[in-house]
Amino acid sequence: MLWGFFPAYFKLLRPTGPMEILAHRILWSCVFMVIVLTVIRRWSHIRALLRRPAAIAGIALAAVLIGFNWGTYIWAVNVDRVVETALGYFINPLVVIVLGVLVLGERLRSGQWVAVAIGTIAVVVLAVDYGQPPWVALILAISFGFYGLTKKRLNLPAADGLLVESAVLAVPALVTLGFLTAAGSGTFAQLGLGHALLIAASGAITAVPLLFFAGAANRIPLVSIGMLQYVGPTIQFILGVYAFHEPMPTARWLGFGLVWLALAVFTWDGLRQARRVSQAAAMSVA
């Protein structure tokens, strides 16, 4: 639900531009995670992590991917394309399936093939409606898909990974803010204390849902995690259509309907597979 209301929060940061918001989001995320790791006393783990060059290289890649994802998302919200951001996170599970095949060599079940096929048709329908491929949605889905793949291979605690990722991006973020300040286009100290506090709060607002997600992933079944991840884009979609009044012509409704059908097939296949695994495990125990 917190992720779902992100568009409403980022719209509160106007007239600050997307690049400045992104830079502040990175820096304040880093500050917030320094506080969190100090409270939970994990600096010894960070020092051990910094002695692993391969892990640092993987985290750097993850940082670039999530930075690109954040920047695209903030820009899209600022130019009133919230519905398309929702589409990106709706099709993300389908992108993850494709990455599993192309990168990990996984084999798809028949239900997953059907879901991917329907999702592909949906993207074609939406491309016809938009007059071009839905680039914002595709960039968000693909960048987050590769980010998830990278994080899966690293297998790091959420707090440790987020701190190092934000630290990797902190230098370019500081350089960006320096250029904006020198050019006189920075807004952090120009629009009052309330605006400055809203921008600073972007660090906690970024980190808290990620930490909640990591905690939930350790406590509830993966199938439930997958279904709960539809809550965020659903809220974003509702905000885009009914709160921000973005256009939804008939062809766009058809495209989204196909995406939702693909997700329904995907979810049904996942539930059926989970039931089979559970039954097999019960029989082996018996």
C-alpha positions as CSV (number, residue, x, y, z in Angstrom):
1,M,0.0,0.0,0.0
2,L,2.9,2.4,0.7
3,W,4.3,1.8,-2.7
4,G,0.8,2.4,-4.2
5,F,0.6,5.9,-2.8
6,F,4.1,7.0,-4.0
7,P,2.6,9.0,-7.0
8,A,0.6,11.2,-4.6
9,Y,3.7,11.8,-2.5
10,F,6.0,12.7,-5.4
11,K,3.4,15.1,-6.8
12,L,3.6,17.0,-3.5
13,L,7.3,17.8,-4.3
14,R,6.4,20.0,-7.3
15,P,7.9,22.3,-8.6
16,T,11.1,20.5,-7.7
17,G,12.3,18.7,-10.9
18,P,12.8,15.0,-11.3
19,M,16.6,15.0,-11.3
20,E,16.7,17.0,-8.0
21,I,14.1,14.8,-6.4
22,L,16.1,11.7,-7.5
23,A,19.3,13.1,-6.1
24,H,17.7,13.9,-2.8
25,R,15.9,10.6,-2.6
26,I,19.3,8.8,-3.0
27,L,21.1,10.9,-0.4
28,W,18.3,10.9,2.2
29,S,17.9,7.1,1.7
30,C,21.6,6.8,2.5
31,V,21.3,8.9,5.6
32,F,18.2,7.0,6.8
33,M,20.0,3.6,6.3
34,V,23.0,4.8,8.2
35,I,20.7,5.6,11.1
36,V,19.0,2.2,10.8
37,L,22.2,0.2,10.7
38,T,23.6,2.1,13.6
39,V,20.4,1.3,15.7
40,I,20.5,-2.4,14.7
41,R,24.3,-2.6,15.0
42,R,25.1,-4.1,11.7
43,W,28.3,-2.1,10.8
44,S,30.5,-5.2,11.3
45,H,28.5,-6.9,8.5
46,I,29.0,-3.9,6.3
47,R,32.8,-3.9,6.9
48,A,32.8,-7.6,6.0
49,L,30.8,-6.9,2.9
50,L,33.2,-4.2,1.7
51,R,36.0,-6.8,1.7
52,R,34.1,-8.8,-1.0
53,P,34.9,-7.1,-4.4
54,A,32.5,-9.4,-6.4
55,A,29.6,-8.5,-4.1
56,I,30.4,-4.8,-4.3
57,A,30.4,-5.0,-8.1
58,G,27.0,-6.7,-8.0
59,I,25.7,-4.1,-5.7
60,A,27.0,-1.3,-8.0
61,L,25.1,-2.9,-10.9
62,A,22.0,-3.1,-8.7
63,A,22.4,0.5,-7.7
64,V,22.6,1.7,-11.3
65,L,19.5,-0.3,-12.2
66,I,17.4,1.0,-9.2
67,G,18.6,4.5,-9.8
68,F,17.5,4.3,-13.4
69,N,14.2,2.9,-12.3
70,W,13.6,5.6,-9.6
71,G,14.5,8.4,-12.1
72,T,12.1,7.1,-14.7
73,Y,9.3,6.7,-12.1
74,I,9.8,10.2,-10.7
75,W,9.9,11.7,-14.2
76,A,6.7,9.8,-15.3
77,V,4.8,11.0,-12.2
78,N,5.8,14.6,-12.8
79,V,4.6,14.5,-16.4
80,D,1.2,12.9,-15.4
81,R,1.9,9.4,-16.6
82,V,0.9,7.6,-13.4
83,V,-1.3,5.1,-15.2
84,E,1.7,4.0,-17.4
85,T,3.8,3.5,-14.2
86,A,1.1,1.3,-12.9
87,L,1.2,-0.7,-16.1
88,G,5.0,-1.2,-15.7
89,Y,4.6,-2.8,-12.3
90,F,1.6,-4.9,-13.5
91,I,3.7,-6.4,-16.3
92,N,6.8,-6.8,-14.1
93,P,5.9,-10.4,-13.1
94,L,5.7,-11.4,-16.8
95,V,9.1,-9.7,-17.4
96,V,10.5,-11.7,-14.5
97,I,9.3,-14.9,-16.2
98,V,11.0,-14.0,-19.4
99,L,14.2,-13.2,-17.7
100,G,14.1,-16.6,-15.9
101,V,14.0,-18.2,-19.4
102,L,16.6,-16.0,-21.1
103,V,19.0,-15.5,-18.3
104,L,18.6,-18.5,-15.9
105,G,17.6,-21.1,-18.5
106,E,14.4,-21.9,-16.7
107,R,11.5,-23.8,-18.4
108,L,8.0,-22.4,-18.4
109,R,4.9,-24.3,-17.5
110,S,2.0,-24.1,-20.0
111,G,0.1,-21.6,-17.9
112,Q,3.1,-19.3,-17.8
113,W,3.5,-19.4,-21.6
114,V,-0.2,-18.4,-21.9
115,A,0.3,-15.5,-19.5
116,V,3.3,-14.3,-21.4
117,A,1.5,-14.6,-24.7
118,I,-1.5,-12.6,-23.4
119,G,0.8,-10.0,-21.9
120,T,2.6,-9.6,-25.2
121,I,-0.7,-9.0,-27.0
122,A,-1.6,-6.5,-24.3
123,V,1.6,-4.5,-25.0
124,V,0.9,-4.5,-28.7
125,V,-2.6,-3.2,-28.1
126,L,-1.3,-0.5,-25.8
127,A,1.4,0.4,-28.3
128,V,-1.2,1.0,-31.0
129,D,-3.2,3.1,-28.5
130,Y,-0.3,5.2,-27.4
131,G,1.1,5.5,-31.0
132,Q,4.3,4.0,-29.7
133,P,5.4,1.2,-27.3
134,P,4.6,2.1,-23.7
135,W,8.2,3.0,-23.0
136,V,7.8,4.1,-19.5
137,A,6.1,0.9,-18.4
138,L,8.6,-1.2,-20.3
139,I,11.6,0.6,-18.8
140,L,10.2,0.3,-15.3
141,A,9.3,-3.4,-15.7
142,I,12.6,-4.4,-17.3
143,S,14.9,-2.3,-15.0
144,F,13.1,-3.6,-11.9
145,G,13.2,-7.1,-13.3
146,F,17.0,-7.0,-13.8
147,Y,17.3,-5.3,-10.4
148,G,15.4,-8.2,-8.7
149,L,17.5,-10.8,-10.6
150,T,20.7,-9.1,-9.5
151,K,19.5,-8.9,-5.9
152,K,18.5,-12.6,-5.9
153,R,22.0,-13.6,-7.0
154,L,23.6,-11.4,-4.3
155,N,21.3,-12.8,-1.6
156,L,22.1,-9.9,0.9
157,P,20.0,-8.6,3.8
158,A,17.8,-5.8,2.7
159,A,19.3,-3.2,5.0
160,D,22.8,-3.9,4.0
161,G,22.1,-3.9,0.3
162,L,20.1,-0.7,0.4
163,L,22.8,1.2,2.3
164,V,25.6,0.2,0.0
165,E,23.4,0.8,-3.1
166,S,22.5,4.3,-2.0
167,A,26.1,5.0,-1.0
168,V,27.3,4.0,-4.5
169,L,24.8,6.5,-6.0
170,A,25.6,9.2,-3.4
171,V,28.5,10.7,-5.3
172,P,26.7,11.3,-8.6
173,A,23.7,12.6,-6.5
174,L,25.9,15.1,-4.7
175,V,27.4,16.2,-8.0
176,T,24.0,16.7,-9.5
177,L,22.8,18.8,-6.6
178,G,26.0,20.8,-6.8
179,F,25.4,21.6,-10.5
180,L,21.7,22.5,-9.8
181,T,22.7,24.8,-6.9
182,A,25.4,26.5,-8.9
183,A,22.9,27.1,-11.7
184,G,20.4,28.6,-9.3
185,S,17.8,25.9,-10.1
186,G,17.9,24.0,-6.9
187,T,14.8,24.3,-4.8
188,F,15.6,22.5,-1.5
189,A,16.2,25.6,0.5
190,Q,14.1,27.9,-1.6
191,L,10.5,26.8,-1.0
192,G,10.2,26.8,2.8
193,L,10.7,24.4,5.6
194,G,7.7,22.2,4.8
195,H,8.9,21.6,1.3
196,A,12.5,20.8,2.5
197,L,11.1,18.3,5.1
198,L,9.0,16.6,2.4
199,I,12.1,16.2,0.2
200,A,14.2,14.9,3.2
201,A,11.4,12.4,4.1
202,S,11.9,10.7,0.7
203,G,14.7,8.7,2.3
204,A,12.5,7.1,4.9
205,I,9.6,6.8,2.4
206,T,11.9,4.9,0.1
207,A,13.5,2.6,2.7
208,V,10.6,1.7,4.9
209,P,8.5,-0.3,2.3
210,L,11.7,-2.1,1.2
211,L,12.4,-3.1,4.8
212,F,8.8,-4.2,5.3
213,F,8.9,-6.2,2.1
214,A,12.1,-8.0,3.2
215,G,10.6,-8.8,6.5
216,A,7.4,-10.1,4.9
217,A,9.3,-12.2,2.4
218,N,10.8,-14.2,5.4
219,R,7.5,-14.8,7.0
220,I,4.8,-15.6,4.4
221,P,4.7,-17.9,1.3
222,L,6.1,-16.7,-2.0
223,V,2.7,-17.1,-3.7
224,S,1.2,-14.7,-1.2
225,I,4.1,-12.2,-1.7
226,G,3.4,-12.4,-5.5
227,M,-0.3,-11.7,-5.1
228,L,0.3,-8.9,-2.6
229,Q,2.6,-7.1,-5.1
230,Y,-0.5,-6.4,-7.3
231,V,-1.8,-4.1,-4.5
232,G,0.8,-1.3,-5.3
233,P,0.1,-0.9,-9.0
234,T,-3.7,-1.2,-8.4
235,I,-3.6,1.8,-6.1
236,Q,-1.4,3.7,-8.6
237,F,-3.8,2.9,-11.4
238,I,-6.8,4.1,-9.3
239,L,-5.0,7.3,-8.4
240,G,-4.0,7.9,-12.0
241,V,-7.5,7.5,-13.4
242,Y,-9.7,8.8,-10.6
243,A,-7.6,11.2,-8.6
244,F,-5.3,12.6,-11.3
245,H,-7.8,12.2,-14.2
246,E,-5.4,10.8,-16.7
247,P,-7.1,9.7,-20.0
248,M,-8.3,6.1,-20.4
249,P,-9.7,5.6,-23.9
250,T,-11.4,2.3,-24.8
251,A,-8.3,0.8,-26.4
252,R,-6.3,1.5,-23.2
253,W,-8.9,-0.2,-21.1
254,L,-8.7,-3.2,-23.5
255,G,-4.9,-3.3,-23.1
256,F,-5.1,-3.2,-19.3
257,G,-7.8,-5.8,-19.4
258,L,-5.5,-8.1,-21.3
259,V,-2.7,-7.4,-18.7
260,W,-5.1,-8.3,-15.9
261,L,-6.2,-11.4,-17.7
262,A,-2.5,-12.4,-18.1
263,L,-1.9,-11.8,-14.4
264,A,-5.0,-13.9,-13.5
265,V,-3.6,-16.8,-15.6
266,F,-0.2,-16.3,-14.0
267,T,-1.6,-16.3,-10.5
268,W,-3.8,-19.3,-11.1
269,D,-0.9,-21.2,-12.5
270,G,1.2,-20.3,-9.4
271,L,-1.5,-21.3,-7.0
272,R,-2.0,-24.6,-8.8
273,Q,1.8,-25.3,-8.8
274,A,2.0,-24.4,-5.1
275,R,-0.8,-26.8,-4.3
276,R,0.9,-29.6,-6.2
277,V,4.2,-29.0,-4.4
278,S,2.3,-29.0,-1.0
279,Q,0.5,-32.2,-1.8
280,A,3.7,-33.9,-2.9
281,A,5.5,-32.8,0.2
282,A,2.6,-34.1,2.3
283,M,2.7,-37.5,0.5
284,S,6.4,-37.8,1.0
285,V,6.1,-37.2,4.7
286,A,3.2,-39.7,5.0
